[in-house]
Amino acid sequence: MEITPFPLVLASTSPRRQQVLTQIGIKYRVIAADCEESFAEIDAYKAAQVLAERKAVQVSSQCSEVVVGYDTLVLCEAKLLGKPVDEQDALNMLRLLSNREHSVHTGICLAQNGEILLSDQEITQVFFRNLTEAELTFYISHEHYLDKAGAYAIQNLGARFVKRVNGCYFNVVGLPVSKTIEALEQCWRILHERKNTFGT
Amino acid sequence: MEITPFPLVLASTSPRRQQVLTQIGIKYRVIAADCEESFAEIDAYKAAQVLAERKAVQVSSQCSEVVVGYDTLVLCEAKLLGKPVDEQDALNMLRLLSNREHSVHTGICLAQNGEILLSDQEITQVFFRNLTEAELTFYISHEHYLDKAGAYAIQNLGARFVKRVNGCYFNVVGLPVSKTIEALEQCWRILHERKNTFGT
């Protein structure tokens, strides 16, 4: 089980992403990305990947290590849900998700020196129970929902909403684990080939 | 969102089950079950449920509250996997699970005064990546696997093994969340009807 084969920078201050990366034995340091998170102008199906690319590329221009960026969005009934702007927005999102299937898209991008090495996305289907207004009221008063795409976190109180998932669970948390391991292995091969070709 | 509608006892000392139950806002106290965990004589498909029943019934004879018991087993290629007995047993289990689908069965039983109120099980399909011997060696030397059915915990380093799940993720952790919420609601209705019928 390789532990990170090269120095890695995580372009995210999300404690959830840091916790999962640490859990699977990957070493990294954090540099916060400072770029536009708006997805209004991007094709919904590719938005998470495009935003992950922006973050990774932006941070990789500030350091020499390989940078991994992520972005997570929720797609339900052709509507793309990012982080809610206020309580009403959060309630509207959760009412939309209630008793329905949605998909969670997490984009992952590895970049170095401002250049994309590889970019991909993971999609997981999530099925919510039928949520009562009483549940939503309780949730809104007890949970920090403002920094969560779709207004819920499956690893917190939001676990109550989820009947089942189909796909990578950790993708719903915001960091697709097996996709990340594959991407790091692929990236290692890319860097190794370049080294052999250019002798740098 | 009801918080536990009646006093609840959890018949499990598993820190994972306690953590999930706390996460979803359910209050409980713990009484450890003391009964046989062998499943050699039980039909494989029903074993987790039968063991959950034994735990709940045994503990419910020691207290007046409603007791919830759980048991989690792994079924792969018609072989039922409990907790490994040693390192070699754990390695054999993980080699069997590698690059294959298996199912995780968690039995749930609610009991009171030595009598089963309701009993059910949740089944989740889990798909493992192809694991290398190097990964397994690293895992065995870094993880506490002896108290885990199938020798892995999805919420620890074992997350690396899991490509995807189909069903309730928390079932793989050992406590099916939406099934538990439904069971508590159903149990509340059963107790309420009895009270109305018998006036007790």
Interface residues (C-beta under 8 A of the other chain):
Chain A: M1 E2 V20 Q23 I24 G25 T124 R129 T132 A134 E135 L136 T137 F138 Y139 H142 I154 Q155 N156 L157 A159 R160 V162 K163 R164 V165 N166 G167 C168 Y169 F170 V177 S178 I181
Chain B: M1 E2 V20 Q23 I24 G25 T124 R129 T132 A134 E135 L136 T137 F138 Y139 H142 I154 Q155 N156 L157 A159 R160 V162 K163 R164 V165 N166 G167 C168 Y169 F170 V177 S178 I181
